[in-house]
């Protein structure tokens, strides 16, 4: 894949980055170098390589996936200026 000057301008526009016209060619070269490096990574043989989340051999801490209210709803709502049951009451902002 190759990036041309129009693509550099489009990326700058979408990123909301001001790019001077004299910087476009330099950025085009940098983006093309990055993309060629990423394409080269596709040629790396990773057969038999296990994906890892850490370089250290450790197990991720897991907890049961259960829905709770945290058992502290009253503590959380104690400083609320207005509440109803276990909910914050806020002024209406959409009409």
C-alpha positions as CSV (number, residue, x, y, z in Angstrom):
1,X,0.0,0.0,0.0
2,X,1.2,3.4,-0.8
3,X,0.1,6.8,0.5
4,X,0.0,9.8,-1.8
5,X,-0.2,13.5,-1.0
6,X,-4.0,13.5,-1.2
7,X,-4.2,10.7,1.4
8,X,-1.9,12.6,3.7
9,X,-4.1,15.7,3.5
10,X,-7.2,13.6,4.1
11,X,-5.6,12.0,7.2
12,X,-4.6,15.4,8.5
13,X,-8.1,16.7,8.0
14,X,-9.7,13.7,9.7
15,X,-7.2,14.0,12.6
16,X,-7.9,17.7,12.9
17,X,-4.1,18.3,12.5
18,X,-2.9,21.4,10.7
19,X,-0.3,20.4,8.1
20,X,1.6,22.9,6.0
21,X,1.9,22.2,2.3
22,X,5.7,21.9,2.7
23,X,5.3,19.1,5.3
24,X,3.1,16.9,3.1
25,X,5.9,15.2,1.2
26,X,7.9,14.5,4.4
27,X,4.7,13.0,6.1
28,X,4.0,11.0,3.0
29,X,7.4,9.4,3.2
30,X,7.0,8.7,6.9
31,X,3.6,7.1,6.5
32,X,4.9,4.9,3.6
33,X,7.8,3.8,5.8
34,X,5.4,2.9,8.6
35,X,3.1,1.0,6.3
36,X,6.0,-0.9,4.7
37,X,7.2,-2.0,8.1
38,X,3.7,-3.2,9.0
39,X,3.5,-5.1,5.7
40,X,6.9,-6.7,6.5
41,X,5.4,-8.0,9.8
42,X,2.9,-10.0,7.8
43,X,5.8,-12.1,6.4
44,X,7.0,-13.2,9.9
45,X,6.3,-16.9,10.5
46,X,4.4,-17.3,13.7
47,X,3.3,-20.9,13.3
48,X,3.3,-22.6,16.7
49,X,3.7,-19.3,18.6
50,X,1.2,-18.9,21.4
51,X,-0.4,-15.5,21.8
52,X,0.6,-13.9,25.2
53,X,-0.7,-11.1,27.3
54,X,2.4,-10.7,29.3
55,X,6.1,-11.7,29.0
56,X,5.9,-13.0,32.5
57,X,4.4,-16.5,33.1
58,X,1.3,-15.6,35.2
59,X,-2.3,-16.3,35.3
60,X,-4.9,-13.5,34.9
61,X,-6.9,-12.8,38.1
62,X,-10.5,-13.8,37.4
63,X,-13.7,-13.2,39.2
64,X,-17.2,-14.5,38.8
65,X,-19.1,-12.5,36.2
66,X,-22.2,-11.6,38.3
67,X,-24.3,-8.5,38.4
68,X,-24.4,-6.8,41.8
69,X,-25.2,-3.3,43.0
70,X,-21.9,-3.2,44.9
71,X,-23.7,-3.3,48.2
72,X,-22.9,0.3,48.8
73,X,-25.8,2.1,47.1
74,X,-26.8,4.0,50.3
75,X,-23.2,5.2,50.8
76,X,-23.0,6.4,47.2
77,X,-26.3,8.2,47.4
78,X,-25.6,9.8,50.9
79,X,-24.1,13.0,49.3
80,X,-26.7,13.2,46.5
81,X,-28.6,16.5,46.5
82,X,-31.8,14.7,45.3
83,X,-32.6,11.0,45.1
84,X,-35.5,8.7,44.7
85,X,-35.2,5.1,45.9
86,X,-31.7,4.1,44.8
87,X,-31.4,6.5,41.9
88,X,-30.0,10.0,41.5
89,X,-32.5,12.7,40.5
90,X,-31.2,15.2,38.0
91,X,-32.9,18.1,36.3
92,X,-34.3,17.5,32.8
93,X,-31.9,18.6,30.1
94,X,-33.6,17.5,27.0
95,X,-36.9,18.9,25.9
